[in-house]
Amino acid sequence: MIFWLKKFLKKEDLTAVTEFFRDAGVFSLLEEKIIPDLIISKQSKKQRFIRVWSAGCAAGEESYSIAMIFAEVLGNKLDDFFISIYGTDIDRESLIVAKTGEYDIKKIKNVPEKYIKKYFIRSNNDKLVISLKIRNLCKFKFLDLFKDKPLLKNDVVLCRNVVIYFTREQRDKLFDKIYSSLNSNGYFIVGKSEVLTGGIFKKFKVVDSKERVYSKIPV
Ligand SMILES: C[S@@+](CC[C@H](N)C(=O)[O-])C[C@H]1O[C@@H](n2cnc3c(N)ncnc32)[C@H](O)[C@@H]1O
């Protein structure tokens, strides 16, 4: 079934379909709850590291959307925190675009106007480039979610619209890896059509069932 589905869908249907601020509700929750809570929890720490992992980041739209929200929420306190948003993917072409941070104007249709003014610069070829301030919060690298070790010590992991073609066994194995990659009470966000089931579900607390946001129950 999966084989036939893959055979008839175009590459872009299978892989790199994404957009800035995809599923607005998730980004509202990040802005109103998740990021403010993280900031409070790190406030008293000597070194205020916040790590976010966008697993299956495509061309970086998700990572940059999150970075813009951090910049908005923190304002002139942005430099008081060490924020790292790691985007990983197996699609090397997408990673090149992510690292360049340059997008066609039609790609930014979901970006609020105020963010376009603040965080994008028009480039010579009439595209828009993410500002350095936002780019500095993001790093991108190749990582195969099947084979490679997960990034560690994350406060938030987003793995959205990635496991749709994985078998249940592959998905559960990956979600288990993600569980171990999270700090205690760290957030895990999956796609709107994805759910945590069985043994994996028991390891997380539901933060928002509609937006598919969970938090790690520490052992
Ligand atoms: C549909 S995009 C989702 C992008 C973004 N997370 C979103 O929700 O908009 C799926 C991404 O997962 C990546 N992907 C698929 N299998 C992967 C694997 N085994 N390891 C890493 N990335 C993978 C694809 O290359 C693609 O960029």
The ligand as a Tripos MOL2 file, in Angstrom:
@<TRIPOS>MOLECULE
LIG
   27    29     1     0     0
SMALL
NO_CHARGES

@<TRIPOS>ATOM
      1 C1          5.9240   17.1010    4.7400 C.3       1 LIG1
      2 S1          7.5010   17.6280    5.3060 S.3       1 LIG1
      3 C2          7.0980   18.3120    6.8790 C.3       1 LIG1
      4 C3          7.8250   19.5950    7.1530 C.3       1 LIG1
      5 C4          7.4170   20.2880    8.4560 C.3       1 LIG1
      6 N1          7.7620   19.4650    9.6040 N.3       1 LIG1
      7 C5          5.9440   20.5980    8.4430 C.2       1 LIG1
      8 O1          5.1820   20.0160    9.2110 O.co2     1 LIG1
      9 O2          5.5230   21.4430    7.6750 O.co2     1 LIG1
     10 C6          8.2470   16.0660    5.7480 C.3       1 LIG1
     11 C7          9.7710   16.1430    5.8670 C.3       1 LIG1
     12 O3         10.2530   14.9500    6.5270 O.3       1 LIG1
     13 C8         11.4720   14.5840    5.9180 C.3       1 LIG1
     14 N2         11.7480   13.1700    6.1960 N.ar      1 LIG1
     15 C9         11.0880   12.0760    5.7400 C.ar      1 LIG1
     16 N3         11.6790   10.9590    6.1820 N.ar      1 LIG1
     17 C10        12.7270   11.3370    6.9580 C.ar      1 LIG1
     18 C11        13.7420   10.6370    7.7000 C.ar      1 LIG1
     19 N4         13.7920    9.3030    7.7220 N.pl3     1 LIG1
     20 N5         14.6640   11.3660    8.3580 N.ar      1 LIG1
     21 C12        14.6260   12.7160    8.3340 C.ar      1 LIG1
     22 N6         13.7170   13.4420    7.6620 N.ar      1 LIG1
     23 C13        12.7750   12.7540    6.9680 C.ar      1 LIG1
     24 C14        11.2480   14.8820    4.4520 C.3       1 LIG1
     25 O4         12.4660   14.9760    3.7300 O.3       1 LIG1
     26 C15        10.4560   16.1870    4.5050 C.3       1 LIG1
     27 O5         11.2880   17.3070    4.4030 O.3       1 LIG1
@<TRIPOS>BOND
     1     1     2 1
     2     2     3 1
     3     2    10 1
     4     3     4 1
     5     4     5 1
     6     5     6 1
     7     5     7 1
     8     7     8 2
     9     7     9 1
    10    10    11 1
    11    11    12 1
    12    11    26 1
    13    12    13 1
    14    13    14 1
    15    13    24 1
    16    14    15 ar
    17    14    23 ar
    18    15    16 ar
    19    16    17 ar
    20    17    18 ar
    21    17    23 ar
    22    18    19 1
    23    18    20 ar
    24    20    21 ar
    25    21    22 ar
    26    22    23 ar
    27    24    25 1
    28    24    26 1
    29    26    27 1
@<TRIPOS>SUBSTRUCTURE
     1 LIG1         1 GROUP 0 **** ****
